[in-house]
Amino acid sequence: MKPTLKKKKEKKAKPERTKLGTHLMKAGIRMEKERISRIIFNGAIVLNMLISMVLLIQFSVLGSGVFQVILAIVLLWTLIFAITIFLSWLFLFIFLDVLIFKRHKTMEEVLPDYLQLVAANLRAGMGPDRAMWKAVRPEFGVLSHEIEQVAKDTFAGKDLSDSLKDFSDRYDSRLLKHAVNIVVEGIHAGSQLEDILTNIAKNIQEGRTLQKEMAANVTSYTIFIGFAVMLGGPLLMALSKQILIVMKVMTAGLSVASSVNAPLTISEVAITPTDFSIFAGVTITITSFMSSLIISMILRGNTKEFFRYLVLLLPGSIGVFFGFSFLIGKLIASFL
């Protein structure tokens, strides 16, 4: 007799997700990606139509030729339109990345407390699924909603391990994935799950404490970077601007004096104070952006929280630059 062939269980294929769909899922945004694509495309069309109207009005006032008008419109609806769509998608993904990061950081903050409650429920004699559901508290925020979804899937007949893995896939968190994998292995092995959860919560809290200690040890570096960006750089820029103004006034007077039969000709400084202010603004913006990334990496261990430092460094640096420019200008004017 021929040996009977064992039928293999066919795994249910997960729905394929594009990169945008994955980002939307991890950011907690329940919106179809096709709708977002339509919004971006229609927004680019509306923006280009408004720019076209402004250009046509300007060309009619200036009396430009037909060729210039056609060339400008063609460039607008080809190159500018493509750049607008590209920048829109770029800003969208940056926005989604920030939401994903904030979402999983919020969840990780309450994860140790939740695991300890689950362990206490398990010691009280509850099953794993019931212990997870009973540990839900309103103060856990987004984690409460996720556990409620896991409980609904489990009560509907889905395996608890699969529900937990789906839950971890909805977050871009290595910590959560590691904790879920340990819990699933503990369930399959039939080991003491309450002890596993207690150890996971303890390890998370110890790692968080260690990270805070490391951040405290490198505080001097962040203070030095902040001082250089918010005070040192803008002060030197403001002083350079006022020196440029003084040199411009002096060379203007010398150029008039040297024009009368003098062998040496002195011309005015080509750079204007306005040009230097624009240069200083761009330099300060780039420096503040890069410094925010460095500070975020030093204090948080990642660069995704740079925005909280950028909103402090950039306005402060620009304000210091213009403030020192005004004060140094008044000081120099009092001596002249």
GUNUVO-200664 format. One line per 5 residues: number of its first residue (from 1); their letters; for each residue y, z, x of N, C-alpha, C. Coordinates in Angstrom, 1 decimal. Layout:
NUM	A	Y:Z:X:Y:Z:X:Y:Z:X | ...
END
This chain:
1	MKPTL	-1.2:0.0:0.8:0.0:0.0:0.0:1.3:0.0:0.9 | 2.2:-0.8:0.5:3.5:-0.8:1.2:4.3:0.4:0.9 | 4.9:1.0:2.0:5.7:2.2:1.8:6.9:1.9:0.9 | 7.1:2.9:0.0:8.3:2.7:-0.9:9.6:2.9:-0.2 | 10.5:2.0:-0.5:11.9:2.1:0.1:12.7:3.1:-0.6
6	KKKKE	13.3:4.0:0.2:14.2:5.0:-0.4:15.5:4.4:-0.7 | 16.0:4.7:-1.9:17.3:4.2:-2.3:18.4:5.1:-1.7 | 19.3:4.5:-1.1:20.4:5.2:-0.5:21.5:5.4:-1.5 | 22.0:6.5:-1.5:23.1:6.8:-2.4:24.4:6.1:-2.0 | 24.9:5.3:-2.9:26.1:4.5:-2.6:27.3:5.4:-2.7
11	KKAKP	28.1:5.5:-1.7:29.3:6.3:-1.7:30.4:5.5:-2.5 | 31.1:6.2:-3.3:32.2:5.6:-4.0:33.3:5.2:-3.0 | 33.6:4.0:-3.1:34.7:3.5:-2.2:36.0:4.0:-2.6 | 36.7:4.6:-1.7:38.1:5.1:-2.0:39.0:3.9:-2.2 | 40.0:4.0:-3.1:40.9:2.9:-3.3:41.8:2.7:-2.0
16	ERTKL	41.9:1.5:-1.6:42.6:1.1:-0.4:44.1:1.4:-0.7 | 44.7:2.0:0.3:46.2:2.3:0.2:46.9:1.6:1.4 | 48.0:1.0:1.1:48.9:0.5:2.1:49.6:1.6:2.8 | 50.3:1.3:3.9:51.1:2.3:4.6:52.1:3.0:3.7 | 52.8:2.1:2.9:53.8:2.7:1.9:53.1:3.6:0.9
21	GTHLM	51.9:3.2:0.4:51.2:4.0:-0.6:50.8:5.3:0.0 | 50.4:5.3:1.3:50.0:6.6:1.9:51.2:7.5:2.1 | 52.3:6.9:2.5:53.5:7.7:2.7:54.0:8.3:1.4 | 53.9:7.5:0.3:54.3:8.0:-1.0:53.4:9.2:-1.4 | 52.1:9.0:-1.2:51.2:10.1:-1.6:51.4:11.4:-0.8
26	KAGIR	51.6:11.2:0.5:51.8:12.4:1.3:53.2:13.0:1.1 | 54.2:12.2:0.6:55.5:12.8:0.3:55.6:13.4:-1.1 | 54.5:13.2:-1.9:54.5:13.8:-3.2:55.3:13.0:-4.2 | 55.6:11.7:-3.9:56.3:10.9:-4.8:55.3:10.0:-5.6 | 55.3:10.2:-6.9:54.4:9.4:-7.7:55.2:8.2:-8.3
31	MEKER	55.3:7.2:-7.5:55.9:6.0:-7.9:55.2:4.8:-7.3 | 55.1:3.7:-8.1:54.4:2.5:-7.7:55.1:1.9:-6.5 | 54.4:1.4:-5.5:55.1:0.8:-4.4:55.7:-0.6:-4.8 | 55.1:-1.2:-5.8:55.7:-2.5:-6.3:57.1:-2.2:-6.9 | 57.3:-1.1:-7.5:58.6:-0.8:-8.1:59.6:-0.5:-7.0
36	ISRII	59.2:0.2:-5.9:60.1:0.4:-4.8:60.5:-0.9:-4.1 | 59.5:-1.8:-4.0:59.8:-3.1:-3.4:60.9:-3.9:-4.2 | 60.7:-3.8:-5.6:61.7:-4.5:-6.4:63.0:-3.8:-6.3 | 63.1:-2.5:-6.2:64.4:-1.8:-6.1:65.1:-2.2:-4.9 | 64.4:-2.3:-3.7:65.0:-2.7:-2.5:65.4:-4.1:-2.5
41	FNGAI	64.6:-5.0:-3.0:65.0:-6.4:-3.1:66.2:-6.7:-4.0 | 66.1:-6.1:-5.2:67.3:-6.2:-6.1:68.5:-5.6:-5.6 | 68.4:-4.5:-4.9:69.6:-3.9:-4.3:70.2:-4.7:-3.2 | 69.4:-5.4:-2.4:69.9:-6.3:-1.3:70.6:-7.5:-2.0 | 70.0:-8.0:-3.1:70.7:-9.1:-3.8:72.1:-8.7:-4.3
46	VLNML	72.1:-7.5:-5.0:73.4:-7.1:-5.5:74.4:-6.8:-4.4 | 74.0:-6.3:-3.3:74.9:-6.0:-2.2:75.4:-7.4:-1.6 | 74.5:-8.3:-1.5:75.0:-9.6:-0.9:75.9:-10.4:-1.9 | 75.7:-10.2:-3.2:76.6:-10.8:-4.2:78.0:-10.2:-4.1 | 78.0:-8.9:-4.0:79.3:-8.2:-3.8:80.1:-8.7:-2.6
51	ISMVL	79.3:-8.8:-1.4:79.9:-9.3:-0.2:80.3:-10.7:-0.3 | 79.6:-11.5:-1.1:79.9:-12.9:-1.3:81.2:-13.0:-2.1 | 81.4:-12.2:-3.1:82.6:-12.2:-3.9:83.8:-11.8:-3.0 | 83.7:-10.8:-2.2:84.8:-10.4:-1.3:85.1:-11.5:-0.3 | 84.1:-12.2:0.3:84.3:-13.3:1.2:85.0:-14.4:0.6
56	LIQFS	84.6:-14.8:-0.6:85.2:-15.9:-1.3:86.7:-15.6:-1.6 | 87.0:-14.4:-2.1:88.4:-14.0:-2.3:89.2:-14.0:-1.0 | 88.6:-13.5:0.1:89.3:-13.6:1.3:89.6:-15.0:1.8 | 88.5:-15.8:1.7:88.7:-17.2:2.1:89.7:-18.0:1.3 | 89.8:-17.6:0.0:90.8:-18.3:-0.8:92.2:-17.9:-0.5
61	VLGSG	92.4:-16.6:-0.1:93.7:-16.2:0.3:94.1:-16.7:1.7 | 93.1:-16.8:2.6:93.4:-17.3:3.9:93.5:-18.9:4.0 | 92.9:-19.5:2.9:92.9:-20.9:2.9:91.9:-21.5:3.9 | 90.7:-20.9:4.0:89.8:-21.4:5.0:89.1:-22.7:4.5 | 88.5:-23.5:5.4:87.9:-24.7:5.1:86.6:-24.6:4.4
66	VFQVI	86.1:-25.7:3.8:84.9:-25.6:3.1:83.7:-25.3:4.0 | 83.7:-25.9:5.2:82.6:-25.7:6.2:82.5:-24.2:6.6 | 83.6:-23.6:6.8:83.6:-22.1:7.1:83.0:-21.3:6.0 | 83.4:-21.7:4.8:82.9:-20.9:3.6:81.4:-21.1:3.5 | 80.9:-22.4:3.6:79.5:-22.6:3.4:78.7:-21.9:4.6
71	LAIVL	79.2:-22.0:5.8:78.5:-21.3:6.9:78.4:-19.8:6.7 | 79.5:-19.2:6.3:79.5:-17.8:6.0:78.5:-17.4:4.9 | 78.5:-18.2:3.9:77.5:-17.8:2.8:76.1:-18.0:3.2 | 75.8:-19.1:4.0:74.4:-19.3:4.5:74.0:-18.2:5.4 | 74.9:-17.8:6.3:74.5:-16.7:7.2:74.3:-15.4:6.4
76	LWTLI	75.1:-15.2:5.4:75.0:-14.0:4.5:73.7:-13.9:3.8 | 73.3:-15.0:3.2:72.0:-15.0:2.4:70.8:-15.3:3.2 | 70.9:-15.4:4.5:69.7:-15.6:5.4:69.6:-14.4:6.4 | 70.5:-14.4:7.3:70.4:-13.3:8.4:70.8:-12.0:7.8 | 72.0:-11.8:7.2:72.4:-10.5:6.7:71.5:-10.0:5.6
81	FAITI	70.9:-10.9:4.8:70.0:-10.5:3.7:68.7:-9.9:4.3 | 68.2:-10.6:5.4:67.0:-10.1:6.0:67.3:-8.8:6.7 | 68.4:-8.6:7.4:68.7:-7.4:8.1:68.9:-6.2:7.1 | 69.5:-6.5:5.9:69.7:-5.5:4.9:68.3:-5.0:4.4 | 67.4:-5.9:4.1:66.1:-5.5:3.6:65.3:-4.7:4.7
86	FLSWL	65.4:-5.2:6.0:64.8:-4.4:7.1:65.3:-3.0:7.2 | 66.6:-2.9:7.2:67.2:-1.5:7.3:66.9:-0.7:6.1 | 66.8:-1.3:4.9:66.4:-0.5:3.7:65.0:0.1:3.9 | 64.1:-0.8:4.3:62.7:-0.3:4.5:62.7:0.8:5.6 | 63.5:0.6:6.7:63.5:1.5:7.8:64.0:2.9:7.4
91	FLFIF	65.1:2.9:6.6:65.6:4.2:6.1:64.7:4.8:5.1 | 64.0:4.0:4.3:63.0:4.5:3.4:61.9:5.3:4.1 | 61.3:4.6:5.1:60.2:5.3:5.8:60.7:6.5:6.6 | 61.9:6.5:7.1:62.5:7.7:7.7:62.6:8.8:6.7 | 63.1:8.5:5.5:63.3:9.5:4.5:61.9:10.0:4.0
96	LDVLI	60.9:9.2:3.9:59.6:9.6:3.5:59.0:10.5:4.6 | 59.2:10.2:5.9:58.7:11.0:7.0:59.3:12.4:6.9 | 60.6:12.5:6.6:61.2:13.8:6.5:60.6:14.6:5.4 | 60.4:13.9:4.2:59.8:14.6:3.1:58.4:15.1:3.4 | 57.6:14.2:4.0:56.2:14.6:4.4:56.2:15.8:5.3
101	FKRHK	57.1:15.8:6.3:57.2:16.9:7.2:57.6:18.2:6.5 | 58.6:18.1:5.7:59.0:19.3:5.0:58.0:19.9:4.0 | 57.3:18.9:3.4:56.2:19.3:2.4:55.1:20.0:3.1 | 54.6:19.5:4.2:53.5:20.1:4.9:53.9:21.4:5.6 | 55.2:21.5:6.0:55.6:22.7:6.6:55.7:23.9:5.6
106	TMEEV	56.2:23.5:4.4:56.3:24.5:3.3:54.9:25.0:2.9 | 53.9:24.1:2.9:52.6:24.4:2.6:51.9:25.3:3.7 | 52.2:25.0:4.9:51.6:25.8:6.0:52.2:27.2:6.1 | 53.4:27.4:5.6:54.0:28.7:5.6:53.3:29.7:4.8 | 52.7:29.3:3.6:52.1:30.2:2.7:50.6:30.1:2.8
111	LPDYL	50.0:29.2:3.6:48.6:29.0:3.7:47.9:30.3:4.2 | 48.3:31.1:5.2:47.6:32.3:5.6:47.5:33.3:4.5 | 48.6:33.5:3.8:48.6:34.5:2.7:47.6:34.1:1.6 | 47.6:32.8:1.3:46.6:32.3:0.3:45.2:32.5:0.7 | 44.9:32.2:2.0:43.5:32.3:2.5:43.1:33.8:2.4
116	QLVAA	43.9:34.7:2.7:43.6:36.1:2.6:43.3:36.6:1.2 | 44.0:36.0:0.2:43.8:36.3:-1.2:42.4:35.8:-1.6 | 42.1:34.5:-1.1:40.8:34.0:-1.4:39.7:34.8:-0.9 | 39.9:35.2:0.4:38.8:36.1:1.0:38.6:37.4:0.2 | 39.7:38.0:-0.2:39.6:39.2:-1.0:38.9:39.0:-2.3
121	NLRAG	39.1:37.8:-3.0:38.4:37.5:-4.2:36.9:37.2:-3.9 | 36.6:36.6:-2.8:35.2:36.4:-2.5:34.5:37.7:-2.2 | 35.2:38.7:-1.6:34.6:40.0:-1.4:34.4:40.7:-2.7 | 35.2:40.4:-3.7:35.0:41.0:-5.0:33.8:40.4:-5.8 | 33.2:39.4:-5.3:32.0:38.8:-5.9:32.2:37.5:-6.6
126	MGPDR	33.4:36.9:-6.5:33.7:35.6:-7.1:33.1:34.5:-6.4 | 32.8:33.4:-7.0:32.4:32.1:-6.4:33.5:31.5:-5.7 | 33.3:30.5:-4.7:34.3:29.9:-4.0:35.4:29.2:-4.8 | 34.9:28.4:-5.8:35.9:27.7:-6.7:36.7:28.7:-7.5 | 36.1:29.7:-8.1:36.8:30.6:-8.9:37.8:31.5:-8.1
131	AMWKA	37.3:31.8:-6.8:38.2:32.6:-5.9:39.4:31.9:-5.5 | 39.3:30.6:-5.3:40.5:29.8:-5.0:41.4:29.7:-6.1 | 40.9:29.5:-7.3:41.8:29.3:-8.5:42.5:30.6:-8.8 | 41.8:31.8:-8.7:42.4:33.1:-9.0:43.4:33.5:-8.0 | 43.4:32.9:-6.8:44.3:33.3:-5.7:45.6:32.6:-5.9
136	VRPEF	45.8:31.7:-6.8:47.0:30.9:-7.0:48.1:31.9:-7.5 | 49.3:31.8:-6.8:50.5:32.5:-7.2:51.7:31.6:-7.3 | 52.6:31.9:-8.2:53.8:31.0:-8.3:54.6:30.9:-7.0 | 54.6:32.0:-6.2:55.4:31.9:-5.0:54.8:31.0:-3.9 | 53.6:30.5:-4.1:53.0:29.6:-3.1:53.5:28.2:-3.3
141	GVLSH	54.3:27.9:-4.4:54.9:26.6:-4.5:54.0:25.5:-4.6 | 54.2:24.5:-3.7:53.4:23.3:-3.8:51.9:23.5:-3.6 | 51.5:24.5:-2.8:50.1:24.9:-2.6:49.5:25.3:-3.9 | 50.2:25.9:-4.8:49.6:26.3:-6.1:49.3:25.1:-6.9 | 50.1:24.1:-6.9:49.9:22.9:-7.7:48.7:22.2:-7.1
146	EIEQV	48.5:22.2:-5.8:47.4:21.5:-5.2:46.1:22.2:-5.5 | 46.1:23.5:-5.4:44.9:24.2:-5.7:44.5:24.1:-7.2 | 45.5:24.0:-8.1:45.2:23.8:-9.5:44.6:22.4:-9.7 | 45.0:21.4:-8.9:44.4:20.1:-9.0:43.0:20.1:-8.5 | 42.8:20.9:-7.4:41.4:21.0:-6.9:40.5:21.7:-7.9
151	AKDTF	41.0:22.7:-8.6:40.2:23.4:-9.6:39.9:22.5:-10.8 | 40.9:21.7:-11.2:40.6:20.7:-12.3:39.6:19.7:-11.9 | 39.6:19.2:-10.7:38.6:18.3:-10.3:37.2:18.9:-10.2 | 37.2:20.2:-9.8:35.9:20.8:-9.7:35.3:21.1:-11.0 | 36.2:21.6:-12.0:35.7:21.9:-13.3:35.3:20.6:-14.0
156	AGKDL	35.8:19.4:-13.6:35.5:18.1:-14.2:34.1:17.6:-13.6 | 33.6:18.3:-12.7:32.3:17.9:-12.2:32.3:17.4:-10.7 | 33.5:17.3:-10.1:33.6:16.9:-8.8:33.1:17.9:-7.8 | 32.5:17.6:-6.7:32.1:18.5:-5.7:33.3:19.2:-5.1 | 33.1:20.5:-4.8:34.3:21.3:-4.3:34.6:20.8:-2.9
161	SDSLK	33.7:20.4:-2.1:34.0:19.9:-0.7:34.8:18.6:-0.8 | 34.4:17.7:-1.7:35.2:16.5:-1.8:36.6:16.7:-2.3 | 36.7:17.7:-3.3:38.1:18.0:-3.8:38.9:18.6:-2.7 | 38.4:19.4:-1.8:39.1:20.0:-0.7:39.5:19.0:0.3 | 38.6:18.0:0.6:39.0:17.0:1.5:40.0:16.1:1.0
166	DFSDR	40.0:15.7:-0.3:41.0:14.9:-0.9:42.4:15.7:-0.9 | 42.3:17.0:-1.0:43.5:17.8:-1.0:44.1:17.7:0.4 | 43.3:17.8:1.5:43.8:17.8:2.9:44.3:16.4:3.2 | 43.7:15.4:2.6:44.2:14.0:2.9:45.6:13.7:2.3 | 46.0:14.5:1.4:47.3:14.3:0.8:48.5:14.9:1.6
171	YDSRL	48.1:15.5:2.8:49.1:16.1:3.6:48.9:15.7:5.1 | 50.0:15.5:5.8:49.9:15.1:7.2:50.0:16.4:8.0 | 48.9:17.2:7.9:48.9:18.5:8.6:47.5:18.7:9.3 | 47.6:18.7:10.6:46.4:19.0:11.3:45.8:20.4:11.0 | 46.7:21.3:10.9:46.3:22.7:10.6:45.5:22.8:9.3
176	LKHAV	46.0:22.1:8.2:45.3:22.1:7.0:43.9:21.4:7.1 | 43.9:20.3:7.7:42.7:19.5:7.9:41.6:20.4:8.6 | 42.1:21.0:9.7:41.2:21.9:10.5:40.6:23.0:9.6 | 41.5:23.7:8.8:41.1:24.8:8.0:40.1:24.3:6.9 | 40.4:23.2:6.3:39.5:22.7:5.2:38.2:22.3:5.8
181	NIVVE	38.1:21.7:7.0:36.9:21.3:7.6:36.0:22.5:7.9 | 36.6:23.6:8.4:35.9:24.8:8.6:35.3:25.4:7.3 | 36.2:25.4:6.3:35.7:25.9:5.0:34.6:25.1:4.4 | 34.7:23.8:4.5:33.6:22.9:4.0:32.3:23.2:4.7 | 32.4:23.3:6.1:31.2:23.5:6.9:30.6:24.9:6.5
186	GIHAG	31.5:25.9:6.3:31.0:27.2:5.9:30.3:27.2:4.5 | 30.8:26.4:3.6:30.2:26.3:2.3:28.8:25.7:2.4 | 28.7:24.6:3.2:27.4:23.9:3.4:26.4:24.7:4.1 | 26.9:25.5:5.1:26.0:26.4:5.9:25.6:27.6:5.2 | 26.3:28.0:4.1:26.0:29.2:3.4:26.3:30.5:4.1
191	SQLED	27.3:30.4:5.0:27.7:31.6:5.8:28.7:32.4:5.0 | 29.1:33.5:5.6:30.1:34.4:4.9:31.5:33.8:4.9 | 31.8:33.2:3.8:33.0:32.4:3.7:34.3:33.3:3.8 | 34.2:34.6:3.3:35.3:35.5:3.4:35.7:35.8:4.8 | 34.7:36.0:5.7:35.0:36.3:7.1:35.7:35.0:7.7
196	ILTNI	35.2:33.9:7.4:35.7:32.6:7.9:37.2:32.5:7.5 | 37.5:32.7:6.3:38.9:32.6:5.8:39.8:33.6:6.4 | 39.3:34.8:6.6:40.1:35.9:7.2:40.4:35.5:8.7 | 39.5:35.0:9.4:39.7:34.6:10.8:40.7:33.4:10.9 | 40.6:32.4:9.9:41.5:31.3:9.9:42.9:31.8:9.7
201	AKNIQ	43.1:32.6:8.7:44.4:33.2:8.4:45.0:33.9:9.6 | 44.1:34.7:10.3:44.6:35.5:11.4:45.0:34.5:12.6 | 44.2:33.5:12.8:44.5:32.5:13.9:45.8:31.8:13.6 | 46.1:31.4:12.3:47.3:30.8:12.0:48.5:31.7:12.3 | 48.4:32.9:11.9:49.5:33.9:12.1:49.7:34.1:13.6
206	EGRTL	48.7:34.2:14.4:48.8:34.4:15.8:49.4:33.2:16.5 | 49.0:32.0:16.0:49.6:30.8:16.6:51.1:30.7:16.3 | 51.5:31.1:15.0:52.9:31.1:14.6:53.7:32.1:15.5 | 53.1:33.3:15.7:53.8:34.3:16.5:54.0:33.8:17.9 | 53.0:33.1:18.5:53.1:32.6:19.8:54.1:31.5:20.0
211	QKEMA	54.2:30.7:18.9:55.2:29.6:18.9:56.6:30.2:18.9 | 56.8:31.3:18.1:58.2:31.9:18.1:58.5:32.5:19.4 | 57.5:33.1:20.1:57.8:33.7:21.4:58.1:32.6:22.5 | 57.4:31.5:22.4:57.7:30.4:23.3:59.1:29.9:23.0 | 59.5:29.8:21.8:60.9:29.3:21.4:61.9:30.3:21.9
216	ANVTS	61.6:31.6:21.9:62.6:32.6:22.4:62.7:32.5:23.9 | 61.7:32.1:24.6:61.7:32.0:26.0:62.6:30.9:26.6 | 62.7:29.9:25.7:63.5:28.7:26.2:64.8:28.6:25.4 | 65.3:29.7:24.9:66.6:29.7:24.2:67.7:29.4:25.1 | 67.6:29.8:26.4:68.7:29.5:27.3:68.9:28.0:27.5
221	YTIFI	67.8:27.2:27.5:67.9:25.7:27.6:68.7:25.2:26.4 | 68.4:25.6:25.2:69.1:25.1:24.0:70.6:25.5:24.1 | 70.9:26.7:24.5:72.3:27.1:24.6:73.0:26.3:25.6 | 72.4:25.9:26.7:73.1:25.1:27.7:73.3:23.7:27.2 | 72.3:23.1:26.5:72.5:21.8:25.9:73.5:21.8:24.8
226	GFAVM	73.5:22.8:24.0:74.6:22.9:22.9:75.9:23.1:23.5 | 76.1:23.9:24.5:77.4:24.0:25.2:77.9:22.7:25.8 | 77.0:22.0:26.5:77.4:20.7:27.1:77.8:19.7:26.1 | 77.1:19.7:24.9:77.3:18.6:23.9:78.5:19.0:23.1 | 78.7:20.2:22.7:79.7:20.6:21.7:81.0:20.9:22.4
231	LGGPL	81.0:21.3:23.7:82.2:21.8:24.3:82.5:21.0:25.6 | 81.6:20.9:26.5:81.9:20.3:27.8:82.2:18.8:27.7 | 81.3:18.0:27.0:81.5:16.6:26.9:82.8:16.2:26.1 | 83.0:16.8:24.9:84.2:16.5:24.2:85.5:16.9:24.9 | 85.4:18.0:25.7:86.6:18.4:26.4:87.0:17.4:27.5
236	LMALS	86.0:16.9:28.3:86.2:15.9:29.3:86.7:14.6:28.7 | 86.1:14.2:27.6:86.6:13.0:26.9:88.0:13.1:26.4 | 88.4:14.3:25.9:89.8:14.5:25.4:90.7:14.4:26.6 | 90.3:15.1:27.7:91.2:15.1:28.9:91.3:13.7:29.5 | 90.3:12.9:29.5:90.3:11.5:29.9:91.2:10.7:29.1
241	KQILI	91.2:10.9:27.8:92.1:10.1:26.9:93.5:10.4:27.2 | 93.9:11.7:27.4:95.3:12.0:27.6:95.7:11.5:29.0 | 94.8:11.5:30.0:95.1:10.9:31.3:95.4:9.4:31.1 | 94.6:8.8:30.3:94.8:7.3:30.0:96.1:7.1:29.4 | 96.5:7.9:28.5:97.9:7.8:27.8:99.0:7.9:28.8
246	VMKVM	98.9:8.9:29.7:99.9:9.2:30.7:100.0:8.0:31.7 | 98.8:7.5:32.1:98.7:6.3:33.0:99.3:5.1:32.4 | 99.1:4.9:31.1:99.6:3.8:30.4:101.1:3.8:30.3 | 101.7:5.0:30.1:103.2:5.2:30.1:103.7:4.9:31.5 | 103.1:5.5:32.5:103.6:5.3:33.8:103.5:3.9:34.3
251	TAGLS	102.4:3.2:34.1:102.3:1.8:34.5:103.2:0.9:33.8 | 103.5:1.2:32.5:104.5:0.4:31.8:105.9:0.5:32.4 | 106.3:1.7:32.8:107.6:1.8:33.5:107.6:1.2:34.9 | 106.5:1.3:35.6:106.4:0.8:37.0:106.4:-0.8:36.9 | 105.7:-1.3:35.9:105.6:-2.8:35.8:107.0:-3.4:35.5
256	VASSV	107.9:-2.6:34.8:109.2:-3.1:34.5:110.0:-3.1:35.8 | 109.9:-2.0:36.5:110.6:-1.8:37.8:110.2:-2.8:38.8 | 108.9:-3.1:38.9:108.4:-4.0:40.0:108.7:-5.5:39.6 | 109.2:-5.8:38.4:109.4:-7.2:38.1:110.7:-7.7:38.7 | 111.5:-6.8:39.3:112.8:-7.3:39.8:112.6:-7.5:41.3
261	NAPLT	112.2:-8.7:41.7:112.1:-9.1:43.1:111.3:-8.1:44.0 | 110.2:-7.6:43.5:109.4:-6.7:44.2:108.1:-7.4:44.7 | 107.6:-7.1:46.0:106.4:-7.8:46.4:105.1:-7.3:45.8 | 105.2:-6.1:45.2:104.0:-5.6:44.5:104.2:-5.6:43.0 | 103.2:-6.1:42.3:103.2:-6.2:40.9:102.2:-5.2:40.3
266	ISEVA	102.7:-4.4:39.4:101.8:-3.4:38.8:101.7:-3.8:37.3 | 100.5:-3.9:36.8:100.3:-4.3:35.4:99.9:-3.1:34.6 | 100.0:-3.1:33.3:99.6:-2.0:32.4:98.1:-1.9:32.4 | 97.7:-0.7:32.0:96.3:-0.4:31.8:95.8:-1.2:30.6 | 94.7:-1.9:30.8:94.2:-2.8:29.7:93.5:-2.0:28.6
271	ITPTD	93.0:-0.8:28.9:92.3:-0.1:27.8:93.3:0.7:27.0 | 93.2:0.6:25.7:94.2:1.4:24.8:93.5:2.7:24.5 | 94.3:3.7:24.1:93.8:5.0:23.6:92.9:4.8:22.4 | 93.1:3.8:21.5:92.3:3.6:20.4:90.9:3.1:20.8 | 90.9:2.2:21.8:89.6:1.7:22.3:88.8:2.9:23.0
276	FSIFA	89.5:3.7:23.7:88.8:4.9:24.3:88.3:5.9:23.3 | 89.1:6.1:22.2:88.6:7.0:21.1:87.3:6.4:20.5 | 87.3:5.1:20.3:86.0:4.5:19.7:84.9:4.7:20.7 | 85.1:4.5:22.0:84.1:4.7:23.0:83.6:6.1:23.0 | 84.6:7.0:22.9:84.2:8.5:23.0:83.4:8.8:21.7
281	GVTIT	83.8:8.3:20.6:83.0:8.6:19.3:81.6:8.1:19.4 | 81.4:6.9:19.9:80.1:6.3:20.1:79.2:7.2:21.1 | 79.9:7.5:22.2:79.2:8.3:23.2:78.8:9.7:22.7 | 79.7:10.3:22.0:79.4:11.6:21.4:78.3:11.5:20.4 | 78.3:10.5:19.5:77.3:10.3:18.5:75.9:10.2:19.2
286	ITSFM	75.8:9.3:20.2:74.5:9.1:20.8:74.0:10.4:21.5 | 75.0:11.0:22.2:74.6:12.3:22.9:74.2:13.4:22.0 | 74.8:13.5:20.8:74.4:14.5:19.8:73.1:14.2:19.2 | 72.8:12.9:19.0:71.5:12.5:18.5:70.4:12.8:19.4 | 70.5:12.4:20.7:69.5:12.7:21.7:69.3:14.2:22.0
291	SSLII	70.4:14.9:22.0:70.3:16.4:22.2:69.7:17.1:21.0 | 69.9:16.6:19.8:69.2:17.1:18.6:67.7:16.9:18.7 | 67.3:15.8:19.2:65.8:15.5:19.4:65.3:16.5:20.4 | 66.0:16.7:21.5:65.5:17.6:22.6:65.4:19.0:22.1 | 66.4:19.5:21.4:66.4:20.9:21.0:65.3:21.1:19.9
296	SMILR	65.1:20.1:19.1:64.0:20.2:18.1:62.7:20.2:18.7 | 62.5:19.5:19.8:61.2:19.5:20.5:61.0:20.8:21.2 | 62.1:21.4:21.8:62.0:22.7:22.5:61.7:23.8:21.5 | 62.4:23.9:20.4:62.3:25.0:19.5:61.2:24.9:18.5 | 60.9:23.7:18.0:60.0:23.5:17.0:58.7:22.8:17.4
301	GNTKE	58.7:22.2:18.6:57.5:21.5:19.1:57.3:20.1:18.5 | 58.3:19.6:17.8:58.3:18.3:17.3:59.8:17.8:17.1 | 59.9:16.5:16.9:61.3:15.9:16.8:61.7:15.6:15.3 | 60.8:16.1:14.3:61.1:15.7:13.0:62.1:16.7:12.3 | 62.5:17.8:13.0:63.5:18.7:12.5:64.8:18.5:13.2
306	FFRYL	65.0:17.4:13.8:66.3:17.1:14.5:67.5:17.1:13.6 | 67.3:16.8:12.3:68.5:16.6:11.5:69.3:17.9:11.3 | 68.6:19.1:11.2:69.2:20.3:11.1:70.1:20.7:12.2 | 69.8:20.2:13.4:70.7:20.4:14.6:71.7:19.3:14.7 | 71.4:18.1:14.2:72.4:17.0:14.3:73.6:17.3:13.4
311	VLLLP	73.4:17.8:12.2:74.5:18.1:11.3:75.4:19.2:11.9 | 75.0:19.9:12.9:75.8:20.9:13.5:76.5:20.4:14.8 | 75.7:19.6:15.6:76.2:19.1:16.8:77.2:18.0:16.6 | 76.9:17.0:15.8:77.8:15.8:15.7:79.2:16.2:15.1 | 79.3:16.8:13.9:80.6:17.1:13.4:81.4:18.1:14.4
316	GSIGV	80.6:19.0:15.0:81.3:20.0:15.9:81.8:19.3:17.1 | 81.1:18.3:17.7:81.5:17.6:18.9:82.7:16.8:18.6 | 82.7:16.0:17.5:83.8:15.2:17.2:85.0:16.0:16.8 | 84.8:17.1:16.1:86.0:18.0:15.9:86.6:18.6:17.1 | 85.8:19.0:18.1:86.3:19.5:19.3:87.0:18.4:20.1
321	FFGFS	86.5:17.2:20.1:87.2:16.1:20.8:88.6:15.9:20.3 | 88.7:15.7:19.0:90.0:15.4:18.4:90.9:16.7:18.5 | 90.3:17.9:18.4:91.2:19.1:18.5:91.7:19.2:19.9 | 90.9:19.0:20.9:91.3:19.1:22.3:92.3:18.0:22.7 | 92.1:16.8:22.1:93.0:15.7:22.3:94.4:16.1:21.8
326	FLIGK	94.5:16.7:20.7:95.8:17.1:20.1:96.4:18.2:21.0 | 95.6:19.2:21.3:96.2:20.3:22.1:96.6:19.9:23.5 | 95.8:19.1:24.2:96.2:18.6:25.5:97.4:17.7:25.5 | 97.4:16.8:24.4:98.6:15.9:24.3:99.9:16.7:24.1 | 99.8:17.8:23.3:101.0:18.6:23.1:101.4:19.3:24.4
331	LIASF	100.4:19.8:25.1:100.7:20.5:26.4:101.3:19.6:27.4 | 100.8:18.3:27.5:101.3:17.4:28.5:102.7:17.0:28.1 | 102.9:16.8:26.7:104.3:16.4:26.3:105.3:17.5:26.5 | 104.9:18.7:26.6:105.9:19.8:26.8:106.4:19.8:28.3 | 105.6:19.2:29.2:106.0:19.1:30.6:106.7:17.9:30.9
336	L	106.7:16.9:30.1:107.3:15.6:30.4:108.7:15.5:29.8
END
